[in-house]
Structures are given as structure tokens and as C-alpha cells.
Amino acid sequence: MRSSRILLIDDDESLLKVLRHQLAKEGFTVTACDDPSRALREFELGDYGVVISDIQMPGFSGMDVIRAVKEKSEDTVVILITAYGTIKDAVEAVKLGASDYLTKPFEKEELLLVVNRSLKNRDLEAENVELRSQLTERSSFDSMIGRNAKLDAVFRLVSKVAPRDTTVLILGESGTGKELLARAIHYGSNRKDKPFVTVSCSAIPETLVESELFGHVKGAFTGAIRDRRGKFEVANGGTIFLDEIGDLKPELQGKLLRVLQEMEFERVGGTDTIKVDVRVIAATHRDLAAAVSRTEFREDLYYRLSVVPITIPPLRDRKDDIPLLVDHFLRKFAEGAKMRLSRQALDMLTEYDWPGNVRELENVIERAVVLSDGDKITEEEVPDFVKAGHDVSRSAPVTSGDASLEDLEREAIVGALEKAGWNQTRAAALLKVPRHVLIYRMKKLRIEKP
């Protein structure tokens, strides 16, 4: 809590005594000075949260007091009092930073009301600044942990594109932190004080996507019992993040293209044109260029979205960041307790390929912290699929002394799939690995059902 000590400045000694007595009775620590110059020297030495000053004093004015106080401490409350109050003086005082203005004579209750209100407003403003600072910190790419050269290149690109209104397309596998990066771009822009609105194009039912994006009017369809603003309208002035844009159906791609080009649209069932000012950031785990070649995604929309494409590297391509991420998640989930990983456990985590990327690693560390009995996580707390997944070939029958590790792994996976009738769940059980690990290895080894 900031200081609530009060410094009184007035050349009227009798008034000083009265004010000092009144404020002290309410629990404030008060210093009274009838000499403005001495008062300001006292202010330099002390820790004062409130300065109450007369406006008309020999050789010094209340405006001079405001300037001197604000030069040293911007958040100190300054309240001016005078017997010759004018609107002009009040306006000038507020412009210089005064919190309030009292005209003599005033009642004790009026003074206390002004002091308490000014202190409350100061603390609320400071709290608001702190919360916004924390939000920006959480949403900046400083919270994206990593020192890998590939991730560093992403950071450098973000720092260049964030201050502009350029449309950005973020590419990367699931779990790599695409939304976190989008937030970093938003909070690094001049729109940071405006809304950041997220739309998951894959999570919204197909029949409701248009309404979700552009809104609807009452009666537009069954269940539309009132007018509703869409996400573009809500994001006006700020940023809209279109996650998994590759899942957007072709008929909506054209409507989205028009909005990106014209920054205007109509609500579903409506006729009024709504104009907006929105920065667009899109993301997908799909290969949109390949989708364009298959005519599954509009080429003109693709080029409109990918003005600046940014690809987040998967965790398997920056394994040197795993110890940093582990340390970060340990501090997050251990709730103040000092926890560490054994060398064997860290080796297992580092060797694993993490098909679910950073999100999967976070889940594993949270699980390990919960299951751990002490302050050290050992290989016992490492999930079996991590132990097995970092070396799927351990299930492979050795058929040739000259076979490569990749050949043995492919043989093991294909053998399990054939035995399971190409049912991935049963094949994963035979190999003693999770299904998502099997699917990832099949993609990496280009194994497809005949």
C-alpha cells in the first residue's frame, strides 16, 4: 500500500492546527508547515502520500507546489485549498495534476471525503496499472520459454511485425503456443489497450460460424431471440485471432475475404452494413499451401492472410529448451516448493519427441508434481508412454543385423498395425504406446494403410 502520510502547507497557522487535529483524529500521520519552501524540503526527505496546500502564499503558489511535488512523485495526491477559488484556477490545478480542489470555508466532513476519495482513486489507478502490466507480461513473448535459435528467430520476427497492423498467419503443430504468440503480437502493438478476441474455427458448429463471426439480428434463425454482436464487432479497434483457420468451410471463406478486404459486413439476417477497424491474426496446424493446391482453401484468402507467415518450431526441433521449460513448469505447479528432476527423468523427457509439443510437456510435469511424494521427481513419476515413446523400436523384433533403427521401428509399427487389422488403437496397445504417439510416428515414417 502506498503511503497515506499527509503534508499540510498553509501560511495560516491557526488553520494548520485545526486541520492537523482533524486529520490526526482520523488516524492520519500529519506534518504541518507554514513555510512553503521548508515544506517542500520536508517533502523531499519524507514519504508523503498526500499534500494539502493553500493556493495563495507569500512568494509561492499552490501551482508551484503541484509542479514540485509531481516532479518528484507522480502518484502523490495533491489537494489545493483557497479562499479565492475560481473555475480557471480549478481547471489549471487539475491540468497540473491536482486530485481535487476545496474552497474555504469547508467542513471537516468535506475535507475527509476529499482526502479519502483521492487516496482511493490513487490506489485503484495504481492497481489498474499493475494489473495491465501483469497482463502484458503474461501475454508477451517473454513468457514463451526458450533460447533455441529457431525460437529466437520467431521472437525477432514478432518484434518487427507487432507494432504494425499487418495481417499475420501463425503456423505450427498443436500445442506449440500459437495463441500465446498471437497475444504477444497484440500486446506489442498500439492496440494493446483494446480487445483481443479469440475465435476457434474448429470448435464452433458449422451452422453457427457465420453468426459467431459477424453476429445476427433477432429472428434471423430459430433461436435468434435478440440481436447479437459477432466477434468482429466485439474486436473493433483491437485484434481478432482466428485459430485453426484451415478448418473454415469454403462458403465462409469468401465472406471472410470480403471482411478482410473491406472491413465491413452485415449481420446474419440483417441489411445494415457494419464497418470495423480490426487487426487479423490467423493460425493453423494445417498446410494451407497444400490445401490451396487441392482447392480446399481459397487461394486469394490464403494470400490475404499470409502477409507475414510465422512458423513456430515443434518442441522436438528445440529439445535444448526442454530443461528451461521443465524448470518453468515445476515452479508453476509446485506452488512455491522447490522441486527438481532426477538426471534419469530429465534424460527421458529430453529424448522423447513430444508430438503434443509444449502443452503435452506441461501436462506431464503437472502430473509428475501431483504424484511425487518429495521434492524430487524421478523416472518413477515419468509416464510410461514417455518412457516407451522416446524409443518405440524397443518393441521391434530384430530381423537383420544390418537394419537401421528407422527400419526396425517401421517394421515394428507395420507389424503391429497388420496384426491389429490397421486399427490404430489396438496397434498402439500392442506396441505399449499411446495412440497419439503411434499416429505421430506413422506420419514421421510415412506409414499409410495399403
N, C-alpha and C positions, 0 to 999 in steps of 0.2 A: 504494500500500500504506500502511495506517495505521501510526503509529509503534509500535515494539516496545521503546522505551526503558523501563527499569524504575526505579521509585522504591521503595526499601526503607524501612519505618518500624518501628523497634523500639527500646525503651529498653535492650535488652541489647546492648551494644557488641560483645562477643565474637561473638555470633550474627550480628550485622550483617556483621562481617568475613568470617566463613565463607560466608554466603550471597552476599555480593558477589563473593568469589573464585570460588565455584562457577558463578555465572551469567555472570561475565565470561569464564571459560574456554570457555563455550558460545557466545560471540560477542555477548552482550547488552551494551548500554551501561547501566551501573548507577550510580545515585546513592543513597547510604545516609545516613539521618538518624536520630539517636537522640532528637530532639525533635519531637513530632507537630506543634506549631504552626509550627515552622520548616519542616518537611516540606511542610505544606500551602501555605505561602508559596512554596516551591520549585515545587510543583505548578502554582500559578497562573502562574508565569513560564515554566516549561518545557513541552516537548511529550512527555508520557509516555503510553505505550500501556498500561502495566501498573503497578498499585500493589499492593505486598505489605505488609500491615500486621499488627502484633501486635494482639490484641483487647483486652488489658488493659495500659493505660499510665497513668502518673500524670496526672490531670486530663483525660484524653482516652481514648475507647474506639474500638475498630475500627468500631463502628456510626456514630460521629461521622465517621470517615474516609470511610466509604461515602457518607454523605449529602453531605459537602463535595465529594467527587470527582464524584459523579453530577450534582450541581447544575451543575458547570462542563462536564463532558464525559460524555454519556450512554453513549458506546461505549468508554470506558476500562475495561479489565479490572481488577477488584479481587479480590484473594485474601487471605483472613484466616488468620492462624496464631495458635494459643494452646496453652497447656499445660493449660487447664481447659475443654476442649471439651464441650459438651452438645448434645443434639438441639435443644433450644429455641433456643440461640444460632445453630446452623446454619440453622434454619428462618427466624429473624429476619434473618440475614445475606443469605440468598437473596432474601427478600422485598424487602429494601432495594436489591438489585441486585448482590450479590456473585456472582462467577463460580464460585468454589469455596472450600473450607474445609479447612485442614490442621491436624492436631493434633500438637503436639510430643511426643516427638521424631520426626522424619521423615528418611528417607534422601534423598540428593541426587537419585537417580533419580525418587523420588516427586515432589519439587519440580519437576523439569524436565518430568515428564509433565504435571503440573497446569498449568504455565505454557504449554507448547506446545499443549496441548489447548484451553485457554481462548482463546489467540490464534487458533487455527484456527477455533473456533466463532464468535468475533467476526467474522473475515473472511468466513466463509461466510454469516453473518447479514447482514452489510453487502452482500455480493454479491447475496443474495436480494432485499433491499430495492431495490437498484439495478435488478435485472432486472425486478422488478414495476413499478418506476417507469417504466422504458423501455417495458414492455408497455402500461401505461396510457397513456403519451404517444402511442405508435403507434396505439393504439386509440381515443383521444379525438378529438372533432371538431376539436381544434386541428390535427390532421393533414389535415383536409379544407380544402384551399386555396381561398380566395375571400373577396372583400369585397362582392360583389354584394348588393343589398338583399334579393333573393329568398332567397339562401342565408343571409343574416343572420337572416331571419325563421325559417328552419328551425332555426338554431342556438338561437335564443331559445326555440322550442317544445321542443327537445330538453332544454335545461337545466331546463325546468319538469317535463317528464314523466319524465326519467331517474331521479330519486330515488324515484319511486313504483313500485308493482308493476303499473301499468296496462298492459293489452294494447295494443300499437301496431301499426298497419298502415302500412308504408312503401311509397309508390307512386312510380314513376319508370321512365323508359326504361332499357334495358340499358346498363350502363356508367356510370351516374350515381353509383354508390357506395352502393347500398342496404345491402350487408353492412357497409361501413365505418361507416355511420350506426347500424346495429343494434349494432355493437360499442361505439360511443360511448355509446349508451344503457345498455348493460350495465355498462361501466366507470365510468359516472357514477352507478350505483346502489349500494345496500348489499349487492348480490350480487356485486360485482366480484371477490371472492376465491374465488368458486365457479365451476363450469364454464360456459363459453359454447359451446354445441353447435349446429353448423350442419347443416341438412338441406336439400338441394336437391331439391325435389319433382319437378322436371322431369328430373333426371339418373338417378333410381332406376327400374329396370324396374318396370312396373305390378304384376307379381306379387310383388314384394319390398317394396313401400312399407309395407304394414302391419307386416311383420316388422321393417323398419328403424326404424319409429316406436315400436312397442310391444314388440319382442322376440319370441322364440318359445321353446318348450320342445323338448327332444330328441324327435325322431320326429314333429314337427308336420307335416312335409312332406319330400319327397325331398331329401336333402342336409342336413337339420337333425340333425347328428350330436351336438350338445350344446346345452344351454340357452344362450340368448344374450340379453343385456340390450338393450333398444331405446334409441333416442336420448332419449326422455322420461325413462327411468330413469337414464341417464347424466347428464342435465342436472339431476337432483334438487338443489334448493337454489339453482340458478343460473338461466340463461336458455337457452331453445331458440329458434333463429332458423329459421323455416320459409320458405325462399326459394322464389320462384315458386309461391306457394300457389295461384294461379289455375289451375295445371296439375293439381291434385289431382282424382282421379276422384270422381264423385258418391257411389259406395258408401263411400268412405273419408271423405268429408266428414262424414257422420253420426257415424262413430266418433270423429273428431277433435272434433266438437262436444261429445260426451259427456265427453271428457277435459277440455276447457276448462271445462265446467260443474261437473264433479265432482272433477277432478284425481285420477282413478283409472281403471284399465284392467286388462285381462288380456292376458298374452302370447298370441301365436298358438298354439293348441293347448292352452293352459293353462286352469285354472279358478280359480287364486288371484287375488284382487283386489290390485293393487299401487297404493298411494297415493303421490303425489308432490307436491312443492311447487316449481313451475316457473313462471317468468315467460315469456310467449309474445310474441315479436315476429315478425310475418309480413311478407312483401314480395312484390310482383308488378309486372310491367310491363304487365299486362292491365288493362282497365277492368272491375273486378269488379262495379260497379253495373250496367253493361250486361249482363254475364254473368248477373246475377241476373234481370234483366228477360227474358232469353232462357231462363230456367230451367236454365242450365248450371252455376250455382253457388247453393248453398243460401242463402236469404235470412237465416235465423236464424244461420248460421255467419258470414255477412258482417258482420252487426251485432255479433256476439260478437268478431270480430277487429278491427273498425274502431272501437274505443272512442275512440282518438285516431289519426286518419289524418294522416300527414305526407307531403307530396309534395315530392320533390327536383326542382328545375327542371333541364331539359336544358341542356347547355352552350351551345346556340345562343341560349338566353334569358339568358345571363350571359356574353356574349363579353368584357366588360371584365375578367373573371377569367383570360382566356387568357394574357396576359403573365405573371401570377403563377404559373400552372400550368406554363408553359414553363420559367420560371426554376427552379421546384422540380424538374422532371424533368431538366433539364440538370445540376443539382447531383447528382441521384441517379445518373444514368448516366455522367457524366463522371469519376466516381471521383476527385474532388479537383482535377481540372484545371479551369481557368477557361474556360468556353466561353460563347459568345454567339451570338445570331441576327442576321442582317442585317435591315435595315428592310424590305426587299422580302419576305424569307422570313416575317417576323412578320406582315406585312400579308396574305399568302396564308393563313396559319394563322387569322388573325382573321376573314377573310371567309368561310372555309369553314364549313358548317353542322354538321359533326361528328355524323352520325347515330349513330355509335358512342360518342359522348359522351367523358367524361374518359378512359376506357380506350383509346379509339381515339387520342386525342391522345398519351397516354403511349407507345403503340406507335410512333407516328410519330416522336416525339422520340428514342426509343431507337434506331430505325433511322437517323435522321439523325446521331446521335452516332457510331454504328458506321461509317458511310460517310464521315464528314468526315475530311479529311486534316490540318486545322489546328485552331485554336481558335475558328474562326468558321463557323457553319452558314449557307450561302447558299441561294438559291432552287434551286440545282442539287441539293441534298440533300432538297428537299421532294418527296414522291411525286407522280407525275403525276395520280393521282386527286384529290389535294387541289387541285392547280393547275386541273384541269378541273372538279372538283366544286363549287368555290365559284362557278362561273358556267357551268352546264350550257347556258345559252342560246347560248353561242358556237357550238354545233353546229346551231343553228336556222336554217333558211332565212328570210330576211326577206321576208314576203309582203305586208306593209302598213306604210306609214309611220306609221299611227296605232295600231298594235298595241302593247299593253303588254308589258313584259318577261315577265310571267307568261303571257300569251297565247302569246308566241313560244316560251317554254320548254315549255308544254303541247303546242304544235304539233310541236315537235321530238321530244318523247318519244313522243307518239302515232304520229307518222310512223315512228319507228324501230321501235316495237312492231308496227305493222301490217306493216312490211317484213319483220320477223323472225317473223311469224306469232304474235305475242304471247309469244314465247319471251324471257323476261327476260334470260337470259344473253347471247343473240345481240344483243338490242336494246342492252344495256349496252356490248357490243363496238363496235356501230355508232356509239354516242354517245361512245365512248372514255372511259367512266367505269366504276368498279367496280359490280358488281351491287347491293351494299347501298346505294350512293348512288342508283341508279335506283329501287330499291324505296322508299327514303325520300322521294324527290321525287314518286313516284306517289301515295304516301299524302298528302303535303302538298298536292298539286294535285287530290286526289280522282279520280285516273285509274284506272278499272277496265275490265277486259276486257268488251266488249259481250256 
